């Protein structure tokens, strides 16, 4: 029996959920790491826990905070913008400064303790155009840096979705039988998706491109 341990950053959204199922399908024993960072869309925590339970994998829920704010996701005084269909060169206000640096630092620490050889993250092509901490050069550099500071020098950071679009990620998730009805993507802190933020837009569009209805959208025609 393959007993490879891995740590998977799990937010409860489509990308990280697909990565969790992907890791499991490749013979890893995933340990999900979920962060409550007082985010506006805290509803995603329920989804993350439900996704971890659906695979019956070990998970840890870590509570941290960004008291200095700096993002619409952690500061309710900053409005979550509606989607702009034209590509934007500026980093969006939904970017949380240093978030993946912090999350990955926890993940590598956790991996070293449980003797996991791989850390998985769900970063992909539609993320890294706007979020600098999702870009391939950042991930490669972080992996090198982290191993310089660890007793175990051989932990690999894996981003299996990095070259995939949201449509392709959902296609992979369908093959892996990811329960997309349990996932959550909306940036706004409501009980139902707002259908207006970037996260909702790209999610809904990807399902439509596949000729499908987003299972979270109950009133879509």
KERO-5365 format. One record per residue (C-alpha): residue number from 1; residue in one letter; x, y, z. Coordinates in nm, 4 decimals, padded with zeros to 6 digits. Example, Ala and Ser with C-alpha at 12.3 -4.5 7.8 and 13.67 -1.06 7.14 Angstrom:
2
<r><i>1</i><aa>a</aa><east>01.2300</east><north>-00.4500</north><up>00.7800</up></r>
<r><i>2</i><aa>s</aa><east>01.3670</east><north>-00.1060</north><up>00.7140</up></r>
//
This chain:
221
<r><i>1</i><aa>x</aa><east>00.0000</east><north>00.0000</north><up>00.0000</up></r>
<r><i>2</i><aa>x</aa><east>00.1272</east><north>00.3448</north><up>-00.0923</up></r>
<r><i>3</i><aa>x</aa><east>00.1608</east><north>00.5522</north><up>00.2227</up></r>
<r><i>4</i><aa>x</aa><east>00.2962</east><north>00.8796</north><up>00.0818</up></r>
<r><i>5</i><aa>x</aa><east>00.1902</east><north>01.1653</north><up>00.3082</up></r>
<r><i>6</i><aa>x</aa><east>00.1102</east><north>01.5096</north><up>00.1710</up></r>
<r><i>7</i><aa>x</aa><east>-00.0195</east><north>01.8437</north><up>00.2967</up></r>
<r><i>8</i><aa>x</aa><east>-00.2892</east><north>02.0113</north><up>00.0870</up></r>
<r><i>9</i><aa>x</aa><east>-00.3907</east><north>02.3754</north><up>00.1282</up></r>
<r><i>10</i><aa>x</aa><east>-00.7711</east><north>02.3570</north><up>00.1259</up></r>
<r><i>11</i><aa>x</aa><east>-00.9886</east><north>02.6670</north><up>00.1049</up></r>
<r><i>12</i><aa>x</aa><east>-01.3164</east><north>02.4992</north><up>00.0139</up></r>
<r><i>13</i><aa>x</aa><east>-01.3167</east><north>02.6386</north><up>-00.3403</up></r>
<r><i>14</i><aa>x</aa><east>-01.3066</east><north>02.4529</north><up>-00.6700</up></r>
<r><i>15</i><aa>x</aa><east>-00.9295</east><north>02.4623</north><up>-00.7229</up></r>
<r><i>16</i><aa>x</aa><east>-00.8127</east><north>02.3407</north><up>-00.3830</up></r>
<r><i>17</i><aa>x</aa><east>-01.0882</east><north>02.0784</north><up>-00.3707</up></r>
<r><i>18</i><aa>x</aa><east>-00.9817</east><north>01.9378</north><up>-00.7069</up></r>
<r><i>19</i><aa>x</aa><east>-00.6206</east><north>01.9328</north><up>-00.5860</up></r>
<r><i>20</i><aa>x</aa><east>-00.7200</east><north>01.7394</north><up>-00.2742</up></r>
<r><i>21</i><aa>x</aa><east>-00.9004</east><north>01.4778</north><up>-00.4839</up></r>
<r><i>22</i><aa>x</aa><east>-00.6118</east><north>01.4747</north><up>-00.7322</up></r>
<r><i>23</i><aa>x</aa><east>-00.3567</east><north>01.4065</north><up>-00.4579</up></r>
<r><i>24</i><aa>x</aa><east>-00.5708</east><north>01.1238</north><up>-00.3261</up></r>
<r><i>25</i><aa>x</aa><east>-00.6056</east><north>00.9765</north><up>-00.6774</up></r>
<r><i>26</i><aa>x</aa><east>-00.2271</east><north>00.9727</north><up>-00.7144</up></r>
<r><i>27</i><aa>x</aa><east>-00.1837</east><north>00.7566</north><up>-00.4073</up></r>
<r><i>28</i><aa>x</aa><east>-00.1033</east><north>01.0264</north><up>-00.1525</up></r>
<r><i>29</i><aa>x</aa><east>-00.2412</east><north>01.0325</north><up>00.1996</up></r>
<r><i>30</i><aa>x</aa><east>-00.3544</east><north>01.3959</north><up>00.2099</up></r>
<r><i>31</i><aa>x</aa><east>-00.3616</east><north>01.6053</north><up>00.5243</up></r>
<r><i>32</i><aa>x</aa><east>-00.5759</east><north>01.9116</north><up>00.4589</up></r>
<r><i>33</i><aa>x</aa><east>-00.4793</east><north>02.2473</north><up>00.6062</up></r>
<r><i>34</i><aa>x</aa><east>-00.7674</east><north>02.4961</north><up>00.6331</up></r>
<r><i>35</i><aa>x</aa><east>-00.7288</east><north>02.8597</north><up>00.7398</up></r>
<r><i>36</i><aa>x</aa><east>-00.9760</east><north>03.0776</north><up>00.9238</up></r>
<r><i>37</i><aa>x</aa><east>-00.8132</east><north>03.4166</north><up>00.8722</up></r>
<r><i>38</i><aa>x</aa><east>-01.1278</east><north>03.6145</north><up>00.9556</up></r>
<r><i>39</i><aa>x</aa><east>-01.2064</east><north>03.6363</north><up>00.5865</up></r>
<r><i>40</i><aa>x</aa><east>-01.5247</east><north>03.8002</north><up>00.4653</up></r>
<r><i>41</i><aa>x</aa><east>-01.6260</east><north>03.4780</north><up>00.2877</up></r>
<r><i>42</i><aa>x</aa><east>-01.5959</east><north>03.2660</north><up>00.6023</up></r>
<r><i>43</i><aa>x</aa><east>-01.8707</east><north>03.0455</north><up>00.4574</up></r>
<r><i>44</i><aa>x</aa><east>-01.5905</east><north>02.8690</north><up>00.2680</up></r>
<r><i>45</i><aa>x</aa><east>-01.4686</east><north>02.7098</north><up>00.5920</up></r>
<r><i>46</i><aa>x</aa><east>-01.7806</east><north>02.4942</north><up>00.6080</up></r>
<r><i>47</i><aa>x</aa><east>-01.7158</east><north>02.3849</north><up>00.2513</up></r>
<r><i>48</i><aa>x</aa><east>-01.3517</east><north>02.3046</north><up>00.3223</up></r>
<r><i>49</i><aa>x</aa><east>-01.4412</east><north>02.0870</north><up>00.6205</up></r>
<r><i>50</i><aa>x</aa><east>-01.7175</east><north>01.9120</north><up>00.4231</up></r>
<r><i>51</i><aa>x</aa><east>-01.4793</east><north>01.8438</north><up>00.1328</up></r>
<r><i>52</i><aa>x</aa><east>-01.2176</east><north>01.6982</north><up>00.3689</up></r>
<r><i>53</i><aa>x</aa><east>-01.4819</east><north>01.4813</north><up>00.5328</up></r>
<r><i>54</i><aa>x</aa><east>-01.6102</east><north>01.3653</north><up>00.1931</up></r>
<r><i>55</i><aa>x</aa><east>-01.2700</east><north>01.2064</north><up>00.1320</up></r>
<r><i>56</i><aa>x</aa><east>-01.2293</east><north>01.1013</north><up>00.4942</up></r>
<r><i>57</i><aa>x</aa><east>-00.8917</east><north>01.2739</north><up>00.5179</up></r>
<r><i>58</i><aa>x</aa><east>-00.7201</east><north>01.4264</north><up>00.8188</up></r>
<r><i>59</i><aa>x</aa><east>-00.7675</east><north>01.8033</north><up>00.8402</up></r>
<r><i>60</i><aa>x</aa><east>-00.6606</east><north>02.0878</north><up>01.0651</up></r>
<r><i>61</i><aa>x</aa><east>-00.8385</east><north>02.4215</north><up>01.0935</up></r>
<r><i>62</i><aa>x</aa><east>-00.5931</east><north>02.6991</north><up>01.1782</up></r>
<r><i>63</i><aa>x</aa><east>-00.7097</east><north>03.0355</north><up>01.3120</up></r>
<r><i>64</i><aa>x</aa><east>-00.4982</east><north>03.3389</north><up>01.2283</up></r>
<r><i>65</i><aa>x</aa><east>-00.5688</east><north>03.7029</north><up>01.1486</up></r>
<r><i>66</i><aa>x</aa><east>-00.4503</east><north>03.9968</north><up>00.9410</up></r>
<r><i>67</i><aa>x</aa><east>-00.5139</east><north>04.2807</north><up>01.1888</up></r>
<r><i>68</i><aa>x</aa><east>-00.3521</east><north>04.5295</north><up>00.9523</up></r>
<r><i>69</i><aa>x</aa><east>-00.6198</east><north>04.4435</north><up>00.6911</up></r>
<r><i>70</i><aa>x</aa><east>-00.5061</east><north>04.5522</north><up>00.3429</up></r>
<r><i>71</i><aa>x</aa><east>-00.7618</east><north>04.3553</north><up>00.1401</up></r>
<r><i>72</i><aa>x</aa><east>-01.1324</east><north>04.3523</north><up>00.0632</up></r>
<r><i>73</i><aa>x</aa><east>-01.1391</east><north>03.9934</north><up>00.1864</up></r>
<r><i>74</i><aa>x</aa><east>-01.0408</east><north>04.0885</north><up>00.5423</up></r>
<r><i>75</i><aa>x</aa><east>-01.1603</east><north>04.4499</north><up>00.5629</up></r>
<r><i>76</i><aa>x</aa><east>-01.5334</east><north>04.5041</north><up>00.5276</up></r>
<r><i>77</i><aa>x</aa><east>-01.4715</east><north>04.8747</north><up>00.4725</up></r>
<r><i>78</i><aa>x</aa><east>-01.3283</east><north>04.7859</north><up>00.1305</up></r>
<r><i>79</i><aa>x</aa><east>-01.5996</east><north>04.6879</north><up>-00.1141</up></r>
<r><i>80</i><aa>x</aa><east>-01.5584</east><north>04.3675</north><up>-00.3138</up></r>
<r><i>81</i><aa>x</aa><east>-01.5608</east><north>04.4888</north><up>-00.6751</up></r>
<r><i>82</i><aa>x</aa><east>-01.7900</east><north>04.3569</north><up>-00.9442</up></r>
<r><i>83</i><aa>x</aa><east>-01.6274</east><north>04.1665</north><up>-01.2271</up></r>
<r><i>84</i><aa>x</aa><east>-01.4641</east><north>04.3630</north><up>-01.5062</up></r>
<r><i>85</i><aa>x</aa><east>-01.4693</east><north>04.1604</north><up>-01.8240</up></r>
<r><i>86</i><aa>x</aa><east>-01.1579</east><north>04.3261</north><up>-01.9658</up></r>
<r><i>87</i><aa>x</aa><east>-00.8223</east><north>04.2032</north><up>-01.8283</up></r>
<r><i>88</i><aa>x</aa><east>-00.6828</east><north>04.4292</north><up>-01.5583</up></r>
<r><i>89</i><aa>x</aa><east>-00.3125</east><north>04.4967</north><up>-01.5157</up></r>
<r><i>90</i><aa>x</aa><east>-00.3472</east><north>04.6092</north><up>-01.1575</up></r>
<r><i>91</i><aa>x</aa><east>-00.3493</east><north>04.3666</north><up>-00.8653</up></r>
<r><i>92</i><aa>x</aa><east>-00.7119</east><north>04.3457</north><up>-00.7405</up></r>
<r><i>93</i><aa>x</aa><east>-00.8225</east><north>04.4640</north><up>-00.3977</up></r>
<r><i>94</i><aa>x</aa><east>-00.9115</east><north>04.1021</north><up>-00.3177</up></r>
<r><i>95</i><aa>x</aa><east>-00.5391</east><north>04.0229</north><up>-00.3004</up></r>
<r><i>96</i><aa>x</aa><east>-00.4387</east><north>03.9570</north><up>00.0630</up></r>
<r><i>97</i><aa>x</aa><east>-00.0773</east><north>04.0727</north><up>00.1132</up></r>
<r><i>98</i><aa>x</aa><east>00.1516</east><north>03.7801</north><up>00.1857</up></r>
<r><i>99</i><aa>x</aa><east>-00.1321</east><north>03.5289</north><up>00.2289</up></r>
<r><i>100</i><aa>x</aa><east>00.0270</east><north>03.2397</north><up>00.0403</up></r>
<r><i>101</i><aa>x</aa><east>00.3644</east><north>03.3088</north><up>00.1990</up></r>
<r><i>102</i><aa>x</aa><east>00.2002</east><north>03.2649</north><up>00.5376</up></r>
<r><i>103</i><aa>x</aa><east>-00.0146</east><north>02.9667</north><up>00.4385</up></r>
<r><i>104</i><aa>x</aa><east>00.2762</east><north>02.7849</north><up>00.2762</up></r>
<r><i>105</i><aa>x</aa><east>00.4981</east><north>02.8485</north><up>00.5780</up></r>
<r><i>106</i><aa>x</aa><east>00.2426</east><north>02.6715</north><up>00.7949</up></r>
<r><i>107</i><aa>x</aa><east>00.2126</east><north>02.3925</north><up>00.5370</up></r>
<r><i>108</i><aa>x</aa><east>00.5876</east><north>02.3270</north><up>00.5207</up></r>
<r><i>109</i><aa>x</aa><east>00.6134</east><north>02.3269</north><up>00.9006</up></r>
<r><i>110</i><aa>x</aa><east>00.3248</east><north>02.0796</north><up>00.9205</up></r>
<r><i>111</i><aa>x</aa><east>00.4788</east><north>01.8656</north><up>00.6445</up></r>
<r><i>112</i><aa>x</aa><east>00.8116</east><north>01.8433</north><up>00.8243</up></r>
<r><i>113</i><aa>x</aa><east>00.6481</east><north>01.7301</north><up>01.1489</up></r>
<r><i>114</i><aa>x</aa><east>00.4329</east><north>01.4581</north><up>00.9882</up></r>
<r><i>115</i><aa>x</aa><east>00.7145</east><north>01.3605</north><up>00.7491</up></r>
<r><i>116</i><aa>x</aa><east>00.5190</east><north>01.4517</north><up>00.4364</up></r>
<r><i>117</i><aa>x</aa><east>00.7255</east><north>01.4850</north><up>00.1208</up></r>
<r><i>118</i><aa>x</aa><east>00.4843</east><north>01.7043</north><up>-00.0778</up></r>
<r><i>119</i><aa>x</aa><east>00.2817</east><north>02.0210</north><up>-00.0219</up></r>
<r><i>120</i><aa>x</aa><east>-00.0016</east><north>02.0832</north><up>-00.2707</up></r>
<r><i>121</i><aa>x</aa><east>-00.1476</east><north>02.4207</north><up>-00.3657</up></r>
<r><i>122</i><aa>x</aa><east>-00.4309</east><north>02.4969</north><up>-00.6094</up></r>
<r><i>123</i><aa>x</aa><east>-00.2741</east><north>02.7971</north><up>-00.7863</up></r>
<r><i>124</i><aa>x</aa><east>-00.3520</east><north>02.8171</north><up>-01.1588</up></r>
<r><i>125</i><aa>x</aa><east>-00.3216</east><north>03.0321</north><up>-01.4702</up></r>
<r><i>126</i><aa>x</aa><east>-00.6294</east><north>03.2485</north><up>-01.4042</up></r>
<r><i>127</i><aa>x</aa><east>-00.4963</east><north>03.3314</north><up>-01.0562</up></r>
<r><i>128</i><aa>x</aa><east>-00.1381</east><north>03.4259</north><up>-01.1215</up></r>
<r><i>129</i><aa>x</aa><east>-00.2190</east><north>03.6991</north><up>-01.3750</up></r>
<r><i>130</i><aa>x</aa><east>-00.3560</east><north>03.9061</north><up>-01.0862</up></r>
<r><i>131</i><aa>x</aa><east>-00.2108</east><north>03.7521</north><up>-00.7717</up></r>
<r><i>132</i><aa>x</aa><east>00.1701</east><north>03.7610</north><up>-00.7424</up></r>
<r><i>133</i><aa>x</aa><east>00.1752</east><north>03.4868</north><up>-00.4781</up></r>
<r><i>134</i><aa>x</aa><east>00.0225</east><north>03.2376</north><up>-00.7237</up></r>
<r><i>135</i><aa>x</aa><east>00.2851</east><north>03.2766</north><up>-00.9962</up></r>
<r><i>136</i><aa>x</aa><east>00.5175</east><north>02.9899</north><up>-01.0947</up></r>
<r><i>137</i><aa>x</aa><east>00.8346</east><north>03.1876</north><up>-01.0221</up></r>
<r><i>138</i><aa>x</aa><east>00.7099</east><north>03.2660</north><up>-00.6706</up></r>
<r><i>139</i><aa>x</aa><east>00.6191</east><north>02.9024</north><up>-00.6024</up></r>
<r><i>140</i><aa>x</aa><east>00.9557</east><north>02.7789</north><up>-00.7275</up></r>
<r><i>141</i><aa>x</aa><east>01.1449</east><north>03.0374</north><up>-00.5234</up></r>
<r><i>142</i><aa>x</aa><east>00.9417</east><north>02.9697</north><up>-00.2105</up></r>
<r><i>143</i><aa>x</aa><east>01.0098</east><north>02.5974</north><up>-00.2398</up></r>
<r><i>144</i><aa>x</aa><east>01.3844</east><north>02.6615</north><up>-00.2616</up></r>
<r><i>145</i><aa>x</aa><east>01.3781</east><north>02.9081</north><up>00.0268</up></r>
<r><i>146</i><aa>x</aa><east>01.1694</east><north>02.6844</north><up>00.2535</up></r>
<r><i>147</i><aa>x</aa><east>01.3997</east><north>02.3869</north><up>00.2084</up></r>
<r><i>148</i><aa>x</aa><east>01.6983</east><north>02.5988</north><up>00.3074</up></r>
<r><i>149</i><aa>x</aa><east>01.5357</east><north>02.6584</north><up>00.6438</up></r>
<r><i>150</i><aa>x</aa><east>01.4105</east><north>02.3093</north><up>00.7226</up></r>
<r><i>151</i><aa>x</aa><east>01.5714</east><north>02.0053</north><up>00.8783</up></r>
<r><i>152</i><aa>x</aa><east>01.4061</east><north>01.7975</north><up>00.6043</up></r>
<r><i>153</i><aa>x</aa><east>01.5489</east><north>01.9461</north><up>00.2846</up></r>
<r><i>154</i><aa>x</aa><east>01.3394</east><north>01.7420</north><up>00.0427</up></r>
<r><i>155</i><aa>x</aa><east>00.9815</east><north>01.8707</north><up>00.0657</up></r>
<r><i>156</i><aa>x</aa><east>00.8351</east><north>01.9462</north><up>-00.2764</up></r>
<r><i>157</i><aa>x</aa><east>00.5787</east><north>02.2178</north><up>-00.3491</up></r>
<r><i>158</i><aa>x</aa><east>00.3394</east><north>02.0912</north><up>-00.6162</up></r>
<r><i>159</i><aa>x</aa><east>00.0905</east><north>02.3028</north><up>-00.8136</up></r>
<r><i>160</i><aa>x</aa><east>-00.0680</east><north>02.0481</north><up>-01.0500</up></r>
<r><i>161</i><aa>x</aa><east>-00.3258</east><north>02.2955</north><up>-01.1841</up></r>
<r><i>162</i><aa>x</aa><east>-00.0815</east><north>02.5751</north><up>-01.2624</up></r>
<r><i>163</i><aa>x</aa><east>-00.1280</east><north>02.5586</north><up>-01.6424</up></r>
<r><i>164</i><aa>x</aa><east>-00.4994</east><north>02.4865</north><up>-01.6400</up></r>
<r><i>165</i><aa>x</aa><east>-00.7961</east><north>02.7184</north><up>-01.6914</up></r>
<r><i>166</i><aa>x</aa><east>-01.0995</east><north>02.7059</north><up>-01.4633</up></r>
<r><i>167</i><aa>x</aa><east>-01.2840</east><north>02.5052</north><up>-01.7293</up></r>
<r><i>168</i><aa>x</aa><east>-01.0057</east><north>02.2475</north><up>-01.7429</up></r>
<r><i>169</i><aa>x</aa><east>-00.9937</east><north>02.2300</north><up>-01.3631</up></r>
<r><i>170</i><aa>x</aa><east>-01.3659</east><north>02.1534</north><up>-01.3468</up></r>
<r><i>171</i><aa>x</aa><east>-01.3237</east><north>01.8906</north><up>-01.6190</up></r>
<r><i>172</i><aa>x</aa><east>-01.0550</east><north>01.7222</north><up>-01.4092</up></r>
<r><i>173</i><aa>x</aa><east>-01.2749</east><north>01.7505</north><up>-01.1001</up></r>
<r><i>174</i><aa>x</aa><east>-01.5634</east><north>01.5817</north><up>-01.2792</up></r>
<r><i>175</i><aa>x</aa><east>-01.3377</east><north>01.2873</north><up>-01.3649</up></r>
<r><i>176</i><aa>x</aa><east>-01.2288</east><north>01.2686</north><up>-01.0013</up></r>
<r><i>177</i><aa>x</aa><east>-01.5911</east><north>01.2953</north><up>-00.8806</up></r>
<r><i>178</i><aa>x</aa><east>-01.5350</east><north>01.6132</north><up>-00.6795</up></r>
<r><i>179</i><aa>x</aa><east>-01.8650</east><north>01.7162</north><up>-00.5130</up></r>
<r><i>180</i><aa>x</aa><east>-01.8804</east><north>02.0686</north><up>-00.6545</up></r>
<r><i>181</i><aa>x</aa><east>-02.2104</east><north>02.1300</north><up>-00.4761</up></r>
<r><i>182</i><aa>x</aa><east>-02.0107</east><north>02.1249</north><up>-00.1510</up></r>
<r><i>183</i><aa>x</aa><east>-01.7554</east><north>02.3855</north><up>-00.2695</up></r>
<r><i>184</i><aa>x</aa><east>-01.7715</east><north>02.7629</north><up>-00.2248</up></r>
<r><i>185</i><aa>x</aa><east>-01.6150</east><north>03.0416</north><up>-00.4332</up></r>
<r><i>186</i><aa>x</aa><east>-01.7967</east><north>03.3710</north><up>-00.3702</up></r>
<r><i>187</i><aa>x</aa><east>-01.5862</east><north>03.6484</north><up>-00.2127</up></r>
<r><i>188</i><aa>x</aa><east>-01.8845</east><north>03.8136</north><up>-00.0428</up></r>
<r><i>189</i><aa>x</aa><east>-01.9895</east><north>03.6951</north><up>00.2993</up></r>
<r><i>190</i><aa>x</aa><east>-02.3441</east><north>03.5863</north><up>00.2244</up></r>
<r><i>191</i><aa>x</aa><east>-02.5439</east><north>03.2659</north><up>00.2387</up></r>
<r><i>192</i><aa>x</aa><east>-02.5758</east><north>03.2454</north><up>-00.1388</up></r>
<r><i>193</i><aa>x</aa><east>-02.3279</east><north>03.3396</north><up>-00.4156</up></r>
<r><i>194</i><aa>x</aa><east>-02.3442</east><north>03.7061</north><up>-00.5210</up></r>
<r><i>195</i><aa>x</aa><east>-02.2904</east><north>03.6179</north><up>-00.8908</up></r>
<r><i>196</i><aa>x</aa><east>-02.1050</east><north>03.9488</north><up>-00.9340</up></r>
<r><i>197</i><aa>x</aa><east>-01.7533</east><north>03.9119</north><up>-00.7929</up></r>
<r><i>198</i><aa>x</aa><east>-01.4598</east><north>03.7792</north><up>-00.9956</up></r>
<r><i>199</i><aa>x</aa><east>-01.4662</east><north>03.4450</north><up>-00.8204</up></r>
<r><i>200</i><aa>x</aa><east>-01.8339</east><north>03.3886</north><up>-00.8985</up></r>
<r><i>201</i><aa>x</aa><east>-01.7926</east><north>03.5071</north><up>-01.2570</up></r>
<r><i>202</i><aa>x</aa><east>-01.5074</east><north>03.2732</north><up>-01.3499</up></r>
<r><i>203</i><aa>x</aa><east>-01.6750</east><north>02.9809</north><up>-01.1778</up></r>
<r><i>204</i><aa>x</aa><east>-02.0130</east><north>03.0290</north><up>-01.3468</up></r>
<r><i>205</i><aa>x</aa><east>-01.8508</east><north>03.0933</north><up>-01.6854</up></r>
<r><i>206</i><aa>x</aa><east>-01.6446</east><north>02.7737</north><up>-01.6648</up></r>
<r><i>207</i><aa>x</aa><east>-01.9505</east><north>02.5615</north><up>-01.5915</up></r>
<r><i>208</i><aa>x</aa><east>-02.1360</east><north>02.7261</north><up>-01.8801</up></r>
<r><i>209</i><aa>x</aa><east>-01.8451</east><north>02.6584</north><up>-02.1164</up></r>
<r><i>210</i><aa>x</aa><east>-01.8880</east><north>02.2921</north><up>-02.0295</up></r>
<r><i>211</i><aa>x</aa><east>-02.2605</east><north>02.3115</north><up>-02.0990</up></r>
<r><i>212</i><aa>x</aa><east>-02.3380</east><north>02.2762</north><up>-01.7302</up></r>
<r><i>213</i><aa>x</aa><east>-02.5094</east><north>02.4729</north><up>-01.4573</up></r>
<r><i>214</i><aa>x</aa><east>-02.3140</east><north>02.5719</north><up>-01.1476</up></r>
<r><i>215</i><aa>x</aa><east>-02.4704</east><north>02.3573</north><up>-00.8736</up></r>
<r><i>216</i><aa>x</aa><east>-02.4627</east><north>02.6536</north><up>-00.6333</up></r>
<r><i>217</i><aa>x</aa><east>-02.6750</east><north>02.8746</north><up>-00.8588</up></r>
<r><i>218</i><aa>x</aa><east>-03.0338</east><north>02.7753</north><up>-00.7903</up></r>
<r><i>219</i><aa>x</aa><east>-03.2098</east><north>03.0417</north><up>-00.9975</up></r>
<r><i>220</i><aa>x</aa><east>-02.9963</east><north>03.0413</north><up>-01.3102</up></r>
<r><i>221</i><aa>x</aa><east>-03.1944</east><north>03.0064</north><up>-01.6324</up></r>
//
